[in-house]
Amino acid sequence: MIERVLGKRPAMEHSARDAARRGFLVGSLAALIMLLTAVMVSGQETRIRDLTVSGGDIPVRLVGYGLVVGLDGTGDRVIGGFSAGHTVASVANLLRRFNIEVPENMLRTRNVAAVLVTAETSPYLRPGGRFDVHVASIGDAVSLRGGVLWMTPLQTDPLSPPVATAQGAVYVSESSGQRGGYTVETTASLPDGGLLEQPMVSPDFAASSVLYLRQPDIATASLIAVAINQSVGPGTASVDDPGQVTLQLAADPNASLAQQMASIGVLLVEPERAARVIIDRNAGTVIAGGGITIGEAVVSHGALTLAIGGSPAGADLVPGDLRMAAGVTVQDVASALHGVAAPPEAIAAVFQSLRQVGALTAEVTVR
């Protein structure tokens, strides 16, 4: 009997240790979940470089006029001298560069489209650098699909000398497939289709000591200044206005201006999130920050009536009626409107009306 009791004691101690270990793991997991929840609720930290643009890094915009060739009969409807004569003249000038003279009244250019070429690049880009290019038809072409952009000079200003060129096959994006969506084939892009050939006037890098907010906001600007002053030193950053933070960087023998700016750029701040609702008028897509709620209101649009607050939620009196409790989120209302197959224009009108009567305090943007 004594041997049996002694023999069972290690097993009992082992079970107790297992139970304690399991309790410790469960407690640790619960603490970890609470910590992650607190982090998610607190917001998302963002690098300063993603919130601002330095004073010397304002993008440079380029523009040019060119021809997209090789189209399958979908170009500008031109019969020499009639309709879009600028396309005929452009083709004639292009051929003239190769010592080929063709009377303009003999040209048939359904495989050519005149386009406006636009691009945006960094002012610090050096010759040999590439950038994305966009083209848009300026004639009556039906489609740019399958075309190739003829080598086009790009200028910072129509009267300035060219600094870059663009050429290559154009890419026409497909429609999203949403209800009512369609593909616009008179605009296209050329990924890495631009090539810088001449050096641009480089900005004064010392101007980098000024930070411009991509989205001006006095609270976010203040947070940026606080983060910089805590990291670099008091008085380093000051807020001039909601869109600008000025830096006073002391000379440092161990770090150049570029290194100091790089260190500041990776500092993390938790920016103020603007209460904003964005609606796509074509697809009916609704984009909003989490937690934006809506107060009591009634909106009637055509055969659709949305009532928030008042009568019990979910009590649909007739087809087309939606009743929801006060305090519902934008996501809940958007889901309900999509659930009854409300058209995109009706969704936009409902949220704009909620904004106008004060039930929705967020900014509503329809694009």
C-alpha positions as CSV (number, residue, x, y, z in Angstrom):
1,M,0.0,0.0,0.0
2,I,2.8,2.3,0.9
3,E,4.6,1.6,-2.4
4,R,1.4,2.3,-4.3
5,V,0.9,5.7,-2.6
6,L,4.6,6.6,-3.1
7,G,4.3,5.4,-6.7
8,K,1.4,7.7,-7.4
9,R,2.8,10.8,-5.9
10,P,5.1,11.7,-8.8
11,A,2.2,11.3,-11.2
12,M,0.1,13.6,-9.1
13,E,2.9,16.2,-8.9
14,H,3.3,15.9,-12.7
15,S,-0.4,16.6,-13.3
16,A,-0.3,19.6,-11.0
17,R,2.7,21.0,-12.8
18,D,0.9,20.5,-16.2
19,A,-2.2,22.3,-14.9
20,A,-0.1,25.2,-13.6
21,R,1.7,25.4,-17.0
22,R,-1.6,25.4,-18.8
23,G,-2.9,28.1,-16.6
24,F,0.2,30.2,-17.2
25,L,0.0,29.8,-21.0
26,V,-3.7,30.7,-21.0
27,G,-3.0,33.8,-18.9
28,S,-0.2,34.8,-21.1
29,L,-2.3,34.3,-24.2
30,A,-5.1,36.4,-22.7
31,A,-2.6,39.2,-21.8
32,L,-1.2,39.0,-25.4
33,I,-4.7,39.3,-26.9
34,M,-5.5,42.3,-24.6
35,L,-2.2,44.0,-25.6
36,L,-2.8,43.5,-29.3
37,T,-6.4,44.7,-29.0
38,A,-5.1,47.8,-27.2
39,V,-2.5,48.4,-29.9
40,M,-5.2,48.1,-32.7
41,V,-7.6,50.3,-30.9
42,S,-4.9,53.0,-30.3
43,G,-4.4,53.5,-34.0
44,Q,-1.8,53.0,-36.6
45,E,1.6,54.5,-36.4
46,T,3.0,56.0,-39.6
47,R,6.5,57.2,-40.7
48,I,6.9,60.9,-41.0
49,R,8.3,60.5,-44.5
50,D,4.9,59.0,-45.5
51,L,3.0,62.0,-44.1
52,T,5.2,64.8,-45.5
53,V,7.1,66.0,-48.5
54,S,10.4,67.8,-47.9
55,G,10.7,71.3,-49.4
56,G,13.2,70.2,-52.0
57,D,11.3,67.1,-53.1
58,I,8.3,68.6,-54.9
59,P,7.5,66.3,-57.9
60,V,8.2,67.6,-61.5
61,R,5.4,67.3,-64.0
62,L,6.2,66.6,-67.7
63,V,4.0,67.0,-70.7
64,G,4.2,66.2,-74.4
65,Y,2.2,65.7,-77.6
66,G,2.6,62.4,-79.4
67,L,1.1,59.7,-81.7
68,V,0.0,56.2,-80.8
69,V,0.5,54.0,-83.9
70,G,-0.4,50.5,-84.8
71,L,-4.1,50.6,-83.9
72,D,-6.5,48.2,-85.5
73,G,-8.7,50.7,-87.2
74,T,-9.7,52.4,-83.9
75,G,-7.6,55.6,-84.3
76,D,-8.7,59.1,-85.3
77,R,-11.2,59.2,-88.1
78,V,-9.2,61.2,-90.5
79,I,-9.4,61.3,-94.3
80,G,-6.8,63.8,-95.6
81,G,-7.9,67.3,-94.9
82,F,-11.1,66.4,-93.1
83,S,-12.0,65.8,-89.4
84,A,-8.9,65.8,-87.1
85,G,-6.4,67.4,-89.4
86,H,-3.8,67.7,-86.6
87,T,-3.3,63.9,-86.7
88,V,-2.7,64.0,-90.5
89,A,-0.2,66.9,-90.1
90,S,1.6,65.1,-87.3
91,V,2.0,61.9,-89.4
92,A,3.2,63.9,-92.3
93,N,5.8,65.7,-90.2
94,L,6.9,62.4,-88.7
95,L,7.5,60.9,-92.1
96,R,9.2,64.1,-93.3
97,R,11.9,63.5,-90.6
98,F,12.8,60.3,-92.6
99,N,12.9,62.2,-95.9
100,I,9.6,60.8,-96.9
101,E,7.1,63.2,-98.5
102,V,3.5,62.2,-98.6
103,P,0.7,64.6,-99.5
104,E,-1.6,65.1,-96.5
105,N,-4.7,64.6,-98.7
106,M,-3.4,61.0,-99.5
107,L,-3.1,59.9,-95.8
108,R,-5.6,57.5,-94.2
109,T,-4.8,57.3,-90.5
110,R,-7.3,55.1,-88.8
111,N,-4.4,53.2,-87.3
112,V,-3.0,56.4,-85.6
113,A,-4.3,58.5,-82.7
114,A,-3.0,61.9,-81.4
115,V,-2.5,61.8,-77.7
116,L,-1.5,64.0,-74.8
117,V,1.4,62.5,-72.8
118,T,1.8,63.3,-69.1
119,A,4.1,62.1,-66.4
120,E,5.4,63.0,-62.9
121,T,8.8,62.3,-61.5
122,S,11.2,63.2,-58.7
123,P,13.3,66.4,-59.1
124,Y,16.3,64.3,-58.0
125,L,16.0,61.8,-60.9
126,R,19.2,61.7,-63.0
127,P,19.6,61.0,-66.7
128,G,19.0,57.4,-67.4
129,G,16.2,57.2,-64.8
130,R,12.8,55.8,-65.8
131,F,9.3,56.8,-64.8
132,D,5.7,55.9,-65.6
133,V,3.8,57.7,-68.4
134,H,0.1,58.2,-69.1
135,V,-1.5,59.0,-72.5
136,A,-4.9,60.2,-73.4
137,S,-6.5,60.7,-76.8
138,I,-7.2,64.2,-77.9
139,G,-9.0,63.3,-81.2
140,D,-11.9,61.0,-81.9
141,A,-10.1,57.7,-81.5
142,V,-12.3,54.8,-80.3
143,S,-9.5,52.8,-78.6
144,L,-5.8,52.9,-77.9
145,R,-5.6,49.2,-77.2
146,G,-2.7,47.4,-78.9
147,G,-1.0,50.7,-79.9
148,V,2.6,51.8,-79.5
149,L,3.5,55.4,-78.5
150,W,6.0,56.9,-81.0
151,M,9.0,58.5,-79.4
152,T,7.6,61.7,-77.8
153,P,9.7,64.6,-76.3
154,L,8.6,65.6,-72.8
155,Q,8.9,69.1,-71.4
156,T,8.4,70.7,-68.0
157,D,6.6,73.5,-69.9
158,P,5.3,73.6,-73.5
159,L,7.9,76.4,-74.3
160,S,10.9,74.8,-72.5
161,P,13.4,72.4,-74.1
162,P,12.7,68.7,-73.8
163,V,14.4,66.9,-70.9
164,A,12.9,63.4,-71.4
165,T,11.3,61.1,-74.0
166,A,8.5,58.5,-73.8
167,Q,7.9,55.5,-76.1
168,G,6.7,51.9,-76.0
169,A,3.6,49.8,-76.0
170,V,0.6,51.3,-74.2
171,Y,-1.4,49.4,-71.6
172,V,-5.2,49.8,-71.4
173,S,-6.6,48.8,-68.0
174,E,-9.6,46.5,-67.8
175,S,-12.8,47.4,-66.0
176,S,-13.4,46.2,-62.5
177,G,-16.3,44.1,-63.5
178,Q,-18.7,45.9,-61.1
179,R,-22.3,46.6,-62.0
180,G,-22.3,49.4,-64.6
181,G,-18.6,49.3,-65.0
182,Y,-16.9,49.6,-68.4
183,T,-13.4,49.9,-69.8
184,V,-12.2,53.4,-70.9
185,E,-9.9,52.6,-73.9
186,T,-9.0,56.2,-74.8
187,T,-6.6,56.5,-71.9
188,A,-3.6,54.2,-71.3
189,S,-0.3,53.9,-69.4
190,L,3.3,53.0,-70.1
191,P,4.9,51.6,-67.0
192,D,8.6,52.8,-67.0
193,G,7.9,54.2,-70.5
194,G,9.6,57.5,-69.7
195,L,13.3,58.1,-69.9
196,L,15.1,61.1,-68.5
197,E,17.8,62.2,-71.0
198,Q,18.8,65.7,-69.8
199,P,19.6,66.7,-66.2
200,M,16.9,68.8,-64.6
201,V,17.6,71.8,-62.4
202,S,18.2,70.1,-59.0
203,P,16.5,71.9,-56.1
204,D,18.4,73.2,-53.2
205,F,18.6,70.3,-50.8
206,A,18.9,72.7,-47.9
207,A,15.2,73.4,-48.5
208,S,14.6,69.9,-47.2
209,S,14.6,71.4,-43.7
210,V,10.9,72.3,-44.4
211,L,8.3,69.5,-44.3
212,Y,5.0,70.0,-46.1
213,L,2.1,67.8,-45.0
214,R,0.5,65.7,-47.7
215,Q,-2.8,66.3,-46.0
216,P,-2.7,69.5,-44.0
217,D,-3.9,69.1,-40.4
218,I,-2.8,71.1,-37.4
219,A,-3.1,68.1,-35.0
220,T,-0.9,65.9,-37.2
221,A,1.6,68.7,-37.7
222,S,1.9,69.1,-33.9
223,L,2.4,65.4,-33.4
224,I,5.2,65.4,-36.0
225,A,6.9,68.3,-34.3
226,V,6.6,66.6,-30.9
227,A,8.1,63.4,-32.2
228,I,11.1,65.2,-33.8
229,N,11.8,67.3,-30.7
230,Q,11.7,64.3,-28.5
231,S,14.1,62.4,-30.8
232,V,16.5,65.1,-32.0
233,G,16.2,67.8,-29.3
234,P,13.9,70.6,-28.1
235,G,13.3,73.4,-30.5
236,T,14.3,71.4,-33.6
237,A,10.8,71.4,-35.1
238,S,8.1,74.1,-35.1
239,V,4.7,74.2,-36.6
240,D,4.2,77.2,-38.9
241,D,0.6,76.2,-40.0
242,P,-1.4,73.1,-40.6
243,G,0.6,72.3,-43.7
244,Q,4.2,73.1,-42.8
245,V,6.7,72.1,-40.2
246,T,10.1,73.9,-40.1
247,L,13.3,72.2,-38.9
248,Q,16.3,73.9,-37.3
249,L,19.0,71.3,-37.7
250,A,22.3,72.0,-36.0
251,A,25.5,71.1,-37.7
252,D,26.6,67.6,-36.7
253,P,30.1,66.4,-37.6
254,N,28.8,62.8,-37.3
255,A,25.8,63.1,-39.6
256,S,25.2,65.0,-42.8
257,L,22.0,66.8,-43.6
258,A,20.8,63.9,-45.7
259,Q,21.5,61.5,-42.8
260,Q,19.6,63.7,-40.3
261,M,16.6,64.0,-42.7
262,A,16.6,60.2,-43.2
263,S,16.6,59.7,-39.4
264,I,13.7,62.1,-39.0
265,G,11.8,60.4,-41.9
266,V,11.6,57.1,-40.1
267,L,10.2,58.4,-36.9
268,L,6.8,57.1,-36.1
269,V,3.7,59.2,-35.2
270,E,0.1,58.3,-34.8
271,P,-1.7,60.8,-37.1
272,E,-5.1,62.1,-36.5
273,R,-7.6,60.2,-38.7
274,A,-10.0,62.5,-40.6
275,A,-13.6,61.5,-40.5
276,R,-14.1,60.9,-44.2
277,V,-16.5,58.8,-46.4
278,I,-15.5,58.2,-50.0
279,I,-18.1,56.9,-52.5
280,D,-17.5,55.6,-56.0
281,R,-20.3,57.0,-58.1
282,N,-19.9,54.3,-60.8
283,A,-19.5,51.1,-58.7
284,G,-21.2,52.2,-55.5
285,T,-18.1,51.3,-53.4
286,V,-18.1,53.0,-49.9
287,I,-14.8,53.6,-48.1
288,A,-14.8,54.9,-44.6
289,G,-12.7,54.7,-41.4
290,G,-13.9,52.3,-38.8
291,G,-16.2,53.6,-36.1
292,I,-18.0,56.4,-37.9
293,T,-21.5,56.4,-36.6
294,I,-24.8,57.9,-37.9
295,G,-27.5,59.6,-35.8
296,E,-31.2,59.7,-36.2
297,A,-32.5,60.7,-39.7
298,V,-34.9,59.7,-42.4
299,V,-33.9,59.8,-46.1
300,S,-36.2,59.0,-49.0
301,H,-34.7,58.6,-52.4
302,G,-37.0,57.3,-55.1
303,A,-38.5,54.0,-54.0
304,L,-35.9,53.7,-51.2
305,T,-36.5,55.0,-47.6
306,L,-33.9,54.7,-44.9
307,A,-34.9,55.4,-41.4
308,I,-32.3,55.5,-38.6
309,G,-33.6,55.6,-35.1
310,G,-37.2,56.0,-34.1
311,S,-39.1,52.8,-35.0
312,P,-37.6,49.4,-34.0
313,A,-34.6,48.5,-36.2
314,G,-35.2,45.8,-38.8
315,A,-39.0,46.5,-39.0
316,D,-39.4,46.8,-42.8
317,L,-42.9,48.1,-43.4
318,V,-43.0,47.9,-47.2
319,P,-40.5,46.8,-49.8
320,G,-37.8,49.4,-50.1
321,D,-37.9,50.5,-46.4
322,L,-34.8,50.1,-44.3
323,R,-35.0,50.7,-40.5
324,M,-31.8,50.7,-38.4
325,A,-31.0,51.7,-34.9
326,A,-29.4,55.1,-34.1
327,G,-25.7,54.9,-33.8
328,V,-25.1,52.4,-36.6
329,T,-21.8,52.6,-38.5
330,V,-21.3,53.7,-42.0
331,Q,-20.3,50.2,-42.9
332,D,-23.7,48.9,-41.6
333,V,-25.7,51.3,-43.7
334,A,-23.6,50.6,-46.8
335,S,-24.1,46.9,-46.3
336,A,-27.9,47.4,-45.9
337,L,-28.0,49.5,-49.1
338,H,-26.0,47.0,-51.1
339,G,-28.3,44.3,-49.6
340,V,-31.4,45.8,-51.3
341,A,-29.4,46.4,-54.5
342,A,-29.5,50.1,-54.3
343,P,-27.9,51.7,-57.4
344,P,-24.6,53.6,-56.9
345,E,-26.2,57.0,-57.4
346,A,-28.8,56.3,-54.7
347,I,-26.1,55.2,-52.3
348,A,-24.2,58.5,-52.9
349,A,-27.4,60.5,-52.5
350,V,-28.3,58.9,-49.2
351,F,-24.9,59.6,-47.6
352,Q,-24.8,63.1,-48.9
353,S,-28.3,63.7,-47.5
354,L,-27.2,62.2,-44.1
355,R,-24.3,64.7,-44.1
356,Q,-26.5,67.7,-45.0
357,V,-29.0,67.0,-42.1
358,G,-26.2,66.6,-39.6
359,A,-26.8,62.9,-38.9
360,L,-23.4,62.1,-40.4
361,T,-20.6,64.4,-39.2
362,A,-17.9,62.9,-41.5
363,E,-16.9,64.6,-44.8
364,V,-18.5,62.9,-47.8
365,T,-16.7,62.8,-51.1
366,V,-18.3,61.3,-54.2
367,R,-15.8,60.6,-57.0
